[in-house]
Structures are given as C-alpha cells and as structure tokens.
Amino acid sequence: MGEVAENYTVDYVKSRKMVFEPILEEGVYRFDCSADARNTSFPSLSFVNTEKRDTPLMSNHKFPSYIPTYEQVAAQQITYFEIYTWNTDACEYGSGTTSLYQSHPWVLAVLPDGEALGILADTTKRCEIDLRNESIAKLSAPLPYPVITFGPYASANDVLTSLSHAIGTVFMPPKWSLGYHQCRWSYDSDSRVREIAKTFRDKSIPCDVIWMDIDYMDGFRCFTFDQENYPNPKSLADDLHENGFKAIWMLDPGIMHDKGYFVYESGSKNDIWVQTANGKPYVGEVWPGPCVFPDFTQEKARLWWANLVKDFISNGVDGIWNDMNEPAVFKVMFTLFL
C-alpha cells in the first residue's frame, strides 16, 4: 500500500517503491514510482509491448459524479463508468462508442458538498480509467507514469484553474475563430467555394470562416493545389477576404510515398520519416495511398515542416486544419488506427 496524503491513498500494484510529494501550489500532489523503477522501463519510445501498471487512487471521499473531459459519446456528467483514452478517427459512432478524436487522461470529480477534485494521469500511452467504484479512481497504462491530484477545492473552477497552472494555457484565439465556421467535404472546385460564400451573404446568414477539405489538393498530396479545380488559391482567398470570410485549408502529415513528389523527395533527403523497428520508413495507407510520416520528435523534422507551412500560407491561408495528425492510417484494426 502506498503512503497516505490528507485526502488520498495510492496503491502502485506493480511499480515497486512509490514516491509522494506536494508540487506547485497548495492542494496539488504528485504520486509516482521511484527513479529506479522508472529507469528500468526506459526507453519510453519502444515497439515492444510493456507490462501494464495499475494505479488505484483511493479517496477518502465518495464521488457522486464525474465530469470527464476527453471526447466520448455519452452525457457530459456520468456517475460510474470505465473508459479508454485511445484515439480513433471516428467516421461513424453511436451511443456505445467510447473513443473519439481526443484523449485526455483527466477526470474532474464533484463531491457531495459541492467541492471538486481533479485527477491527471501524466501519460501519452493508452490508458484505462476505471471509475466504477464510488471512492476509487483506477488508472492503468503501460510504463510507469506520475498521477497528479488537484484539490479538493471549493469549486470545479478552482480545480481547473489549478490544472491550468500545471499544464499551461492555450494562446488567445483570434476573435474571428469564435464565429460560425462552414466546413464540409464536398467543395470540389474553387467555383463551388465561391458559390457557398455568396449564398451565405445573399441569405444574410452570419459566417466568418470557410474551410477547404482535401479536395483542393492534387491527388491528396499535401502542400499542392489541383491545377484544374483550384488553379489560383491566392485569388480564391482574396475573394473570400473581400467578402468578410477567413480561409482555413487542410493539411495531413501523411505524405504520399511518390517519387517525384517534391515533399516526399525533400523529406527523404532530410531523413525525417517515422521508422519501423528495422530502420526503414513506416508506410501506411491514407487518402493518397501509401504514405510516410514526419517524425516530429526530431527538431529537423519540425523545422522542415515549418518551412513548408511558411510557403503554403503565402497563398492567403488564414488557418490550417491539421487533420489525422496522430497519425491515422487505414486498413488496420479499428478501421482507423491512431
């Protein structure tokens, strides 16, 4: 059994010695395994399956309701449930679907007296969150990982404020991003986009942004434009701007495995692709067909991508729809695997 804090008992079933320490501000605690236990689990990036570790977090409080913040098909407030943080590109989903586009191993628990506490599993691995017991939050994932608790505090707002101090906040979005956005996979030409924009204005329907899906590309190749249907993207963007619209364009990190395609050739020359265990580029099926994927853990890959984006936005691009970036590939288990 792990050490006891004021409000929690943590039991690391398979992690040997546990470390407990207060961090950041009052009411925030970090529960983790020892440094020796962590060292035996590295490297953290591996193609080898590792043993799952269970972390039951036993509270002195009963949790009447949970408000999970990851995406799922269910009511926002759920009492007792089990869910996996395992992203998938959910083309179709129903009431029984538990994994959608985002994974956040975080739970906000509201207590009977109105106070609230938060639980964060600091792991990017697939994580099982079991909240079926009224006083136990059990988290399970491969490799050792710290669990951070927040509170109990007087309100859920206080918990979220404390969380923001730990993980940071997003930048202030532009005002136009808060308006209505029109997005649909079907705009096969720039004339169709102009028609959509004109219809909004003719009917006096407020709209601030129009999104271009992958139809604008040449054979779904990123950083290209279909010369027949989207011959002048800068002109299209200028027309949209003149009529009060911003323009967002999609990019996928799945780069077509196509000799002669400038993005593929450039990435291969710079050796920035994700590799398999045998040291060869991983190839997965996406919209263009066989694709390779930038390894964004490498600084040179990030700089390479940034230069491509810099040239791309010179076409009047106001924003980028960074799609299927986990990455997503076809023809595997779960239809789309991330």
C-alpha positions in Angstrom: 0.0 0.0 0.0 1.3 3.5 -0.8 1.7 6.4 1.5 -1.2 8.3 2.8 -1.9 12.0 2.0 -4.6 14.1 3.6 -7.3 13.0 1.1 -5.8 10.1 -0.9 -4.2 6.7 -0.6 -2.4 5.5 -3.7 -1.5 1.8 -4.3 1.0 1.1 -7.0 0.3 -2.6 -7.6 3.2 -3.3 -9.9 5.5 -0.3 -9.5 7.7 -1.2 -6.5 8.6 1.8 -4.3 6.3 4.8 -4.5 7.2 8.5 -4.2 4.7 11.1 -2.9 5.4 14.8 -3.0 3.4 18.1 -2.9 4.1 20.2 -6.0 3.2 23.6 -7.4 0.6 25.2 -5.1 -1.3 24.1 -2.1 -3.5 21.1 -2.7 -1.5 19.6 -5.7 0.3 16.3 -5.2 2.4 14.1 -7.4 2.3 10.3 -7.0 4.9 8.4 -8.8 7.1 5.3 -8.7 10.7 5.6 -7.7 13.5 6.7 -10.0 14.9 3.2 -10.1 11.5 1.8 -11.2 11.3 4.4 -13.9 14.8 3.8 -15.2 14.1 0.1 -15.7 11.2 1.0 -18.1 13.1 3.2 -20.5 13.4 3.9 -23.3 9.9 5.3 -23.3 9.6 5.2 -27.1 9.5 1.5 -27.9 8.0 -1.0 -30.3 8.0 -3.7 -27.6 4.9 -4.2 -25.5 5.4 -3.5 -21.9 3.7 -4.6 -18.7 0.6 -2.6 -17.8 0.7 -0.9 -14.4 -2.3 -0.3 -12.3 -2.7 2.8 -10.1 -5.7 2.8 -7.9 -6.2 6.2 -6.3 -8.4 5.7 -3.3 -10.1 8.8 -2.0 -11.5 9.4 1.5 -14.5 10.9 -0.3 -17.3 9.3 -2.2 -17.6 10.6 -5.8 -21.2 11.2 -6.7 -20.4 12.3 -10.2 -17.6 12.6 -12.6 -17.1 15.0 -15.5 -14.6 13.5 -17.9 -13.1 16.0 -20.3 -12.0 13.7 -23.1 -14.3 13.1 -26.1 -16.8 10.3 -25.7 -20.3 9.5 -26.9 -22.3 10.0 -23.7 -23.8 12.6 -21.4 -21.2 15.1 -20.1 -21.8 14.0 -16.5 -21.5 10.3 -15.7 -21.6 8.6 -12.3 -19.7 5.3 -12.6 -18.0 4.1 -15.8 -14.9 2.7 -17.4 -13.3 4.2 -20.5 -10.1 4.0 -22.5 -8.1 7.0 -23.7 -7.4 5.6 -27.1 -7.9 8.0 -30.0 -9.6 6.9 -33.2 -10.7 8.8 -36.3 -14.4 8.1 -35.7 -16.0 8.3 -39.1 -19.2 6.9 -37.6 -20.1 6.5 -34.0 -23.0 5.7 -31.8 -24.1 5.7 -28.1 -21.7 2.8 -27.4 -18.6 4.5 -28.8 -16.1 5.5 -26.1 -13.0 6.6 -28.1 -13.2 9.6 -30.4 -10.7 12.2 -31.6 -9.0 13.2 -28.4 -7.5 11.5 -25.4 -7.2 13.4 -22.1 -6.4 11.1 -19.1 -8.1 13.6 -16.8 -11.1 13.3 -14.5 -13.0 16.1 -12.6 -14.8 14.7 -9.6 -17.6 16.6 -7.9 -18.1 15.8 -4.3 -21.4 15.7 -2.3 -20.7 19.1 -0.6 -20.0 20.8 -3.9 -16.3 20.7 -3.6 -14.3 19.2 -6.5 -11.0 17.5 -7.2 -9.1 16.6 -10.3 -7.0 13.5 -11.3 -4.4 13.6 -14.1 -2.5 10.6 -15.4 0.6 12.1 -16.9 1.0 9.6 -19.7 0.6 9.6 -23.5 0.1 5.8 -23.6 -3.2 4.1 -23.9 -4.8 4.5 -20.5 -7.7 2.7 -18.9 -9.7 4.8 -16.5 -11.9 2.8 -14.2 -14.4 4.8 -12.1 -16.9 2.1 -11.3 -16.2 2.2 -7.6 -17.6 5.2 -5.8 -14.3 6.0 -4.0 -11.6 4.6 -6.2 -10.3 6.0 -9.5 -8.1 3.3 -11.0 -5.8 4.2 -13.9 -3.9 1.6 -15.9 -1.3 2.2 -18.6 2.0 0.7 -19.9 5.2 2.1 -18.3 5.4 4.0 -15.0 3.8 7.4 -15.0 3.0 10.0 -12.4 -0.5 10.7 -11.2 -1.2 14.3 -10.2 -4.2 15.2 -8.0 -5.7 18.7 -7.6 -7.7 19.5 -4.5 -10.3 19.1 -3.2 -11.0 22.7 -3.8 -14.1 24.8 -3.2 -15.4 24.5 -6.8 -14.7 22.9 -10.1 -13.5 26.3 -11.4 -10.8 26.3 -8.7 -9.7 22.8 -9.8 -9.5 23.8 -13.5 -7.5 27.0 -12.5 -5.0 24.8 -10.6 -4.8 22.5 -13.6 -4.0 25.4 -15.9 -1.1 26.3 -13.6 0.3 22.8 -14.0 -0.1 22.3 -17.8 -0.3 25.8 -19.1 -3.0 27.6 -21.1 -3.6 27.9 -24.8 -2.8 31.2 -26.7 -5.7 33.7 -27.0 -7.5 32.7 -30.2 -8.3 35.4 -32.8 -11.8 36.9 -32.5 -12.9 35.5 -35.9 -12.2 32.0 -34.8 -15.2 32.2 -32.4 -17.7 32.9 -35.2 -19.6 30.4 -37.3 -17.4 28.1 -39.5 -18.6 26.4 -42.6 -16.9 23.1 -43.3 -17.9 20.1 -45.5 -16.1 17.6 -47.5 -17.7 18.3 -51.0 -16.2 21.5 -52.3 -14.6 20.0 -55.4 -13.7 23.4 -57.0 -13.0 27.0 -56.2 -16.2 27.9 -58.0 -18.1 25.8 -55.5 -16.4 27.6 -52.6 -17.4 30.9 -54.1 -20.9 29.8 -54.6 -21.1 28.7 -50.9 -19.7 32.1 -49.8 -22.2 34.0 -52.0 -25.1 32.0 -50.7 -24.3 32.9 -47.1 -24.1 36.6 -47.9 -27.2 36.6 -50.2 -29.3 35.0 -47.4 -27.7 37.2 -44.7 -26.6 34.1 -42.7 -23.6 35.1 -40.5 -20.5 33.2 -41.3 -16.9 34.1 -40.6 -14.8 31.2 -41.9 -14.9 28.7 -44.8 -12.8 25.5 -44.6 -11.2 23.7 -47.6 -11.0 19.9 -47.2 -8.6 17.7 -49.1 -10.4 18.2 -52.4 -8.3 21.2 -53.2 -5.1 19.1 -53.4 -3.5 17.5 -56.4 -4.3 13.8 -55.7 -4.5 14.4 -52.0 -0.8 15.4 -51.9 -0.1 17.9 -49.1 1.1 21.3 -50.0 -0.2 21.1 -53.5 -3.2 22.5 -55.4 -5.3 20.9 -58.1 -4.4 23.0 -61.1 -7.7 22.3 -62.8 -10.2 22.9 -60.0 -8.1 25.2 -57.7 -5.8 26.9 -60.1 -5.3 30.1 -58.1 -5.7 29.6 -54.4 -4.4 33.1 -53.6 -7.2 34.6 -55.8 -9.8 32.5 -54.0 -8.5 33.6 -50.6 -8.5 37.2 -51.7 -12.2 36.9 -52.9 -13.2 35.3 -49.6 -11.4 38.1 -47.6 -13.1 40.8 -49.6 -16.4 39.3 -48.7 -15.6 39.0 -45.0 -14.5 35.4 -44.8 -11.3 33.8 -43.4 -10.0 30.8 -45.2 -8.8 27.6 -43.5 -7.1 24.8 -45.5 -6.5 21.2 -44.5 -3.1 19.6 -44.2 -2.3 16.0 -43.3 1.0 14.7 -42.1 0.5 11.6 -44.2 2.9 12.3 -47.1 2.3 10.3 -50.3 5.1 7.8 -51.0 5.6 9.0 -54.5 8.9 9.5 -56.2 9.0 12.9 -57.9 6.6 14.5 -55.4 8.6 17.4 -54.0 7.5 16.9 -50.4 8.3 13.2 -50.4 11.7 13.8 -52.0 12.6 16.6 -49.7 11.6 14.6 -46.6 13.5 11.5 -47.8 16.6 13.6 -48.4 16.5 15.1 -44.9 15.8 11.6 -43.4 12.8 12.8 -41.3 10.3 9.9 -41.7 9.0 7.8 -38.8 10.8 4.4 -39.0 9.9 0.9 -38.1 12.0 -1.3 -35.8 14.2 -2.4 -38.7 15.1 1.2 -39.5 13.1 1.7 -42.7 10.4 4.3 -43.1 7.0 3.2 -41.9 4.4 3.2 -44.8 0.7 3.4 -44.0 -2.4 3.7 -46.2 -4.1 7.1 -46.1 -6.1 9.2 -48.6 -3.4 9.5 -51.3 -2.5 5.8 -51.0 0.8 4.6 -49.4 2.1 7.4 -47.1 5.1 8.1 -44.9 5.0 10.3 -41.8 7.3 13.0 -40.5 8.9 12.1 -37.1 8.1 15.3 -35.3 10.1 14.2 -32.3 13.1 15.3 -34.4 13.9 19.0 -34.4 14.9 18.8 -38.0 11.5 17.4 -39.0 9.7 20.2 -37.2 11.9 22.8 -39.0 11.3 21.1 -42.3 7.6 21.1 -41.8 7.6 24.8 -40.7 9.3 25.8 -43.9 6.7 24.0 -46.0 3.9 25.8 -44.0 5.6 29.1 -44.4 5.4 28.8 -48.2 1.9 27.4 -48.0 0.4 30.3 -46.1 1.7 32.8 -48.6 -1.4 31.8 -50.6 -3.6 33.8 -48.3 -4.1 31.0 -45.8 -5.6 32.2 -42.5 -5.5 28.9 -40.6 -4.5 25.3 -41.1 -6.7 22.3 -40.4 -4.2 19.9 -39.0 -6.0 16.6 -39.7 -5.2 13.0 -39.0 -2.1 14.1 -37.2 -1.8 11.3 -34.6 -1.2 9.8 -37.2 -4.2 8.0 -38.7 -3.8 5.1 -41.1 -6.3 2.9 -42.9 -6.6 -0.9 -43.3 -5.8 -1.9 -39.7 -7.6 -2.9 -36.6 -10.4 -0.5 -35.5 -10.7 0.7 -39.2 -8.6 3.8 -38.5 -5.8 3.4 -36.0 -4.0 6.3 -34.3 
